[in-house]
């Protein structure tokens, strides 16, 4: 029997630490409990939202007038070069389990916060690595047919920071099977540690943010691409520039509106520098997008999900 709670503050459940109350909130530990929660939402004629780690999310100051369903399914098992993992498992736990088993392929994702479900849904990636390259298949719950369905990798429509599961809210990620490569445990664990250290060097550990706010844009501005190559000493790939670098070129490092601030350490991080409200963040994000559009003709697109707006 599920325990549905009322008027739960969402801010502490997000890495931004921003947001109002959910009208209803429930934690589900099995597919059967998920079904119960969905039936509750349908009977109440209210919307639902699946919450993972709350790391890539901005919640409205007015909260959410529906049902928040937090996925707590967290089983994980390794067999030869494959790992079966449920959506509620923290991504770092998956990476550590793989490294302990001498299984390679996920190391560059170390340090990305959140759950496996969220990582699959948004095709999480870093340092030219994406989770899609390791996914064999994904089991999702179809809320329209109220049944489980398995998607092979090519059916998941993985692309930059998206998938069929992000494009279709009626498909809830339940679990995934990953195929990894066998390697030396010590080498794999060293790469995990090095990746985390590289992330830590950005000085963003412990800050209240939703991670990278914007997707890296495709840029037609040849002059800007040349400036990037000259400054960084690396070629531009597929006409795509780092969003943080573009925002920095627009002179927006440290820009602040209310309690929301463009991080001075990484311009693609919008941080809750004080008692930021969701309205502060929205105004700052709108200003950043306008400045980048006006100065460079580039339209930034958010990577962060919005709830309750």
N, C-alpha and C positions, 0 to 999 in steps of 0.2 A: 504493500500500500504506500503510495507516494505521499510525501509531506509537503503540501503546497502552502507557502507562507505569503503573507500580504504586506505590501508597503515596505519592501526591503531596499535600503539605500545601495545604489549601484557603484558609487564612486570608489569604495574600498575594494571592489571586485575588478577594477581596471587599473592598468599600469599608469594611466594618466591621473588617477585619483580625482576624476571629475564626473559629475552626473547626478541626477536626481533619483527618485525612487522608482522601482518596478512595482506595478500594481500587484502582480503575482510573481512568485519565484519558487522554483523547484529544482532539486538535484536528482538526476536519474542515474542508476547504476546498472541498468540492463535495457535491452530493447523493449521488453514488456513494460517497464516503467516509462520508457519514452512514449510508447503507445498510449498509456494512461494519461500522460501529460498532454499529448496532442488531442485526445478526446475531450479533455477538460477545456482546452482552448476553443475547440470547435463548439462545444456545448455553450460556452460563455460568449461565443461569437466575437472572440478577441484574437489579435495577432499573437504570434510567438516569435521568439528569437533564440537561437542556439548560442550559448556562451561557452567559449573554451577558456583560454587563459586570460582573456580580457586585455590582451597586449596590443591589439591593432585596432583600437576602438575608441571613438569619442561618443559619449552619451550626453544627450540633451540635459540642460539644467532642469527641464520639466520632467525628466525621467522617461519612462516607457509605460504606456497604458495597457500593456498586454502581459503575456507570460514569458518570463525568462526561464529557459531550460538549460541548466548547467550540466554538461556531459561529464559524468564521473566514472565512466567505463575505463578501467586502467590495467587490463591484462596485457602481458607481453611475453612472447616465447620465441626462442631461436631454434632452428633446425637446419643443420648443415650451413648453406650460404643464404638461408632465408630467415626473415623475422616477421612474425605476425604480431601486430600491435594495434591496440584499440585507441579510439580517438581521444580519450581523456588523459592518455599518458603524456607527461611533460616531454617536450622534444629533447631536452638535455638527458633525460633518463633513457630514451631510445638510443641516443648517440653513445652514452656511456655503456649501455648493454652491448651494443654492437662492438665497441672497442674492446670490451672484456672478452668477447667471443672471437676476437681477431678478424672482425668483418669490417671492411673498408668501403667508403663511398659517401658517408655522411659527415665527415670531419669538418668540412668547410662551413657547415651549418651550425657548428658549436657556438653557443652564446646567443643564438636567436631565441628570444623568450617565447612562451606560449606552449600550446599542446600540439600533438601530432595531427589531430583533426583540423586545426587551424592551418597548420603547415601544408597539409595536402590541399585543403580548400583554396588557399592563396598561392600554391606552388612556391613555398618559401625558398629563398635563395640568398647567397652571399658569395663574394669572391669568385664569381663566374661558375658557381655550382648551384643546382636547383634540385629539390627533392624528387621531381618528376623522373630524373635519370635513374632512380633506384626503385621506383614503384612498379610492381608486377601487376597488381590489381587493387581496387578499392571496393569495399562493401559499403553501400549506402542504404538508408531507409527512405523509401519513396512515400512521402506523406499524403499523396493523392491516392495511391493504390494501397497504402498502409501495408507495405511489404518490403522485404530486403531485396536488393538487386546488386549484382556484382558487375563492376566495370573494369575491363582490361585497360592497360595503360593508354592505348590509342583511342579508347572510347571516352577518356577523361577530359579530352580537349584542353590539355595543359598548354598554357602559354605564359608569357611574362606576368607573374603575380596573379594568375587566375586559373580557373578550371571550370568544368561543367557544374561543379558543386557550388562555386561562387556565383555563377550566372543563373543558377536555378535553386531558389531557396527551398523548394520542395524536396531536394535531395540532401539528406543529412549524413555526413560521413560518420560511419560506425567503426570501421577498422580498415587497415591496409596491410597488404603483404609486400615486403620489400625484398629485392634480390641484391645482395652485396658481393663484394669480392674478398676472398680470403687473403689475409696479409699478416705481417708480423705485429703482434699485440703492442710491443714497445714503440714501433714506428707509428702505428695508428694513434696511440695515446699521446705521443709527442705532438702529432699534427693537431689533435683536438686541443691540447694545452696551448700550442702556439697560436691557434686561431682565436681562442678565448683571450690570450694576452694581447693580440693585435686589436681586438675589439676594446679591451680594457684601456688600451693606450689612448683611445679617443676621449677618455675622461667622462664617459656618459653613464658609467655604472651608478645606479642608485638615483638617477634623475627621474622625475615624473614625466614620462612622455609615452607616446604610442609607437615609438621606434621611427623608422624612416617614414616621413609623412607623404612624400610624393614619389610617384614612379619616375624612373629616369626617362627623360623625354627624347624623342627623335627630333633632331635639329637639322634644319635646312640651311641655317646661317653658316656659310663656309668660313667667314672671318672668325666667328666664335670657335668653330671646330679647330681652326689653325692655332688660335690662341691657346686652346686646351692642350694640343699636342706639343706646342712649344714649351708651355709651363710644366707639363707633367712628363714629357719625354716618352709618351706612349701613344700609339695610334688610336684614333676614334674608331670604335667598332660599330658597324651598321648604323652610322650617323647618330648614335645614341651617346648622350653626355650624362654624367652624374648630376642628378637634380641639385644636390648640395653645392656642387661647384658653380652651377648656373646661378643659384640663389646668391651665392657669395659674390659673383661678378656683378650682380645687381645692387651690391652695397647694402645687403640686408642683415649681415651678421649682427646679432645682438638687438635687432629691432624688437620693440616690446609694445604690446597693447594690453592694458590691464595687467593681469598676472601671467599672461602668455608671452613667450619670448622665443625668437629664433636663436637657437643655441650658438654661442660664439665658438664652440668647439667642433660643431658639425652642423652646417646650415640646413640640412634636410631633417633636422630634429626640431620640432616645435615642443617646447618644454613648459611645464607648469612650474613657473619660477616662484610662485607665491600661492595666493589663494585664487588661482585662475578659474574662471567659469568657462563653460562651453561657448558662451557668447564671445568671450575674449579670444578664444582659439579661432572661432569662425571668422571674426573680424580680421585677425592677423593673417590667417590663411588667405582670405579674400584679397588683402593688401599685397601679400607676396605674389599671388597669381597675377594681379593687375600690373605690378611693377615689372615682373618678368615678361609679361605679354607686351607691355608698352616699350620696354627697352630692347627686347630681342625678338619679338614676334613669336614667342614660344608659349604654348598653352600647357601649363602643368596640370596633371591629373592626380588626384589623391589616391594613395595606396590604403589609407586608413578607412575603416568602415564607420558609418554614421548610424546612430540609433536614437529614435525618438524625435527626429526633426521633421 
